[in-house]
Amino acid sequence: MATDIFELHIQQSLEKLEDLWLRSNSLPTSDSKLWQNSQELPQRPQELLRESLTELSASIEELRMASEILREQNTQLLASQQKIIAEKEYYRDLFDSATDCYLVTTKNGSICQGNKKAVE
């Protein structure tokens, strides 16, 4: 099912994000001597990474919540569909088993359906 694949991707993203968070804690801070001598590297590498990871975390959490909402709505739609199908079958059986003859016609008068009594 497509929703299962979507949720698997979200779970994998969360795991990768957790790994990035753990690795970000081992980076030197902006006051480290390693970063002070380099002009091409960002001024605050750890702070920028943490800010990016925070925004990414929020985005993935929003996706997870949207996935839950979609799953719930899908469940409700399936229940409604099953109810409609059951009602359709009920009325089809009622039509077919009626003691009177019934025909369904088009606008032009052509017969497109008839119940069992009409066939007899």
Secondary structure, 3 states (H helix, E strand, C coil): CHHHHHHHHHHHHHHHHHHHHHHHCCCCCCCCHHHHCCCCCCCCHHHHHHHHHHHHHHHHHHHHHHHHHHHHHHHHHHHHHHHHHHHHHHHHHHHHCCCCCCEEECCCCCEEEECHHHHC
